[in-house]
Amino acid sequence: MKTIEKIEKIEKEDIKNLKFNKAEVLENTDDIKKRWNDLFRAQALGNLLQSKVHITFETADQKTYKVHTTIWAVGQDFITLKGGIHIPVGAVIEVD
């Protein structure tokens, strides 16, 4: 798992102002598998129960943010949050 020095909390509406890399933030294939499982679980919780999750992600400037929101959809390259906000899957460090 990636070591994180400082995590800033961010509102979901402010994510659209951030820039993301195409690079994968996780190095370990087990961590990547776990992230997919966590994303799909969070999507099911969001769609069935409107449950929110914490998503920790990294931006192009290598800052780490955490948002508390609902995941509506998980796609091949992006996750979609409530309100049509997108985060690249490869930028997501952790979902809990």
Secondary structure, 3 states (H helix, E strand, C coil): CCCCCCEEECCHHHHHHCCCCCCCCCCCHHHHHHHHHHHHHHHHHHHHHCCCEEEEEECCCCCEEEEEECEEEECCCEEEECCCEEEEHHHEEEEC
